[in-house]
Structures are given as structure tokens and as C-alpha cells.
Amino acid sequence: MIKSILLACALSCAADSALAQDATATAPSSDPPIRKLNGMLVDIKGRGLYTYDKDKTPGKSDCDNQCRFLWPPLKADPGAVPKGPFTLAVRSDGSKQWALRGKPLYRWASDKKYGDGGGDGVSDVWRLVRVAPPKPAASAAAPASAAPAPVAAKPASN
């Protein structure tokens, strides 16, 4: 009886483990995790994305050490590929992060909730990436969606 219970438990645990692996082993998305919300670019959680004026070489991040803790990079999955204006930048540790036309993208640690974008102008080197509002459609306006939409954007000019 005890052996039957232990065997059933072991099989159940093995099945749960296999299901968990299948659920988490998803192929990397082909789309960058970047959306447009209220005239700014945001991550998939709706938090503002920023560029760093001290990133001088296109495709390379210069925000390392302490900087990366206050301004986390928008990390790219290992299999990520550039799409449209969204490119990839290389970090000093060899990992990759998303960039906009070669300018690495970051979040601000103080932006905690959907719609936050309070890091614009911090230390006069951080720029919230702003995007032009959508052009009105010629036909009847579609209802607004609560979810941010993917977009091609331009970084804010200084």
C-alpha cells in the first residue's frame, strides 16, 4: 500500500514537472517587448523606456556597474533578432539589450506601475522615448484599447 502511494506520488510529481517545462519552454517572440502608450515607448508592463545621452557608440551600452541597477537595460532574449527600428545593443558582459536605431533602451527603477515615465531628464542625461500620436484614421475611430500597442518610434531629440 505504501509503495503504491509513493509510486503514485512520484508519477504525479514527474508529470507536473514535465507540464511545467512545456509551459515555460516557449520559443522567443519575434517581436520586441516594446509598446506605445500615451505618447511614449513602454516595456510590456507599461513602464517608460529611456535612452542615455552618455551612450556614444551606436549598438553599445555604456550604463554598467551602479548605473545598471538604477537604470535596468531592456534585456533581449538570446535568440532575439532586430525588427524595424528596434535593434540590439551589446553590453559589457556580452549580453544583449533592445535598442531604438542603435540607442540602447532602459527602464528606470523608480517606475513601478503601468504608465509610469518619471525618469525623463534625470541628471540631465536620461530621455524618455516619446512617440508621435497616431494619425487619425479616415474612417470611424476604433475603440481605444487598454493594452499598449507595438510601434515604430523615434527617440526624443535633445
Backbone hydrogen bonds, N-H to C=O, Kabsch-Sander energy under -0.5 kcal/mol:
donor,donor_aa,acceptor,acceptor_aa,energy
5,I,1,M,-2.0
6,L,2,I,-2.6
7,L,3,K,-2.5
8,A,4,S,-2.5
9,C,5,I,-2.5
10,A,6,L,-2.5
11,L,7,L,-2.5
12,S,8,A,-2.3
13,C,9,C,-2.6
14,A,10,A,-2.3
15,A,11,L,-2.4
16,D,12,S,-2.5
17,S,13,C,-2.3
18,A,14,A,-2.2
19,L,15,A,-2.4
20,A,16,D,-2.4
21,Q,17,S,-2.1
22,D,18,A,-2.1
23,A,19,L,-2.3
24,T,20,A,-1.8
25,A,21,Q,-1.9
26,T,24,T,-1.7
34,I,32,P,-1.8
35,R,42,V,-2.8
36,K,149,A,-3.1
37,L,40,M,-2.9
40,M,37,L,-1.6
41,L,129,V,-2.5
42,V,35,R,-2.8
43,D,47,R,-2.4
44,I,33,P,-0.6
46,G,43,D,-2.2
48,G,116,D,-3.0
49,L,41,L,-2.0
50,Y,106,Y,-2.7
51,T,127,R,-2.3
53,D,51,T,-0.5
53,D,125,V,-3.1
55,D,52,Y,-2.1
56,K,54,K,-1.2
59,G,102,G,-3.2
60,K,57,T,-1.8
61,S,90,V,-2.0
64,D,62,D,-1.0
67,C,64,D,-1.5
68,R,65,N,-0.6
69,F,66,Q,-1.4
70,L,66,Q,-1.3
71,W,67,C,-2.6
74,L,105,L,-2.4
75,K,73,P,-1.6
76,A,96,K,-2.3
80,A,77,D,-2.1
83,K,86,F,-2.6
86,F,83,K,-2.1
87,T,85,P,-0.7
87,T,99,A,-1.8
89,A,97,Q,-3.1
90,V,59,G,-2.7
91,R,95,S,-3.0
94,G,91,R,-2.2
97,Q,89,A,-2.3
98,W,74,L,-3.2
99,A,87,T,-2.5
100,L,103,K,-2.7
101,R,85,P,-3.3
101,R,99,A,-0.6
103,K,100,L,-2.0
105,L,98,W,-2.7
106,Y,50,Y,-2.1
107,R,72,P,-2.8
109,A,70,L,-2.9
111,D,108,W,-1.9
112,K,110,S,-1.0
115,G,46,G,-3.0
116,D,113,K,-2.3
120,D,117,G,-0.7
121,G,126,W,-3.4
122,V,119,G,-2.0
124,D,121,G,-2.5
125,V,122,V,-2.1
126,W,122,V,-1.3
127,R,51,T,-2.5
129,V,49,L,-2.7
130,R,128,L,-0.8
131,V,39,G,-2.3
149,A,36,K,-1.4
153,A,151,V,-0.5
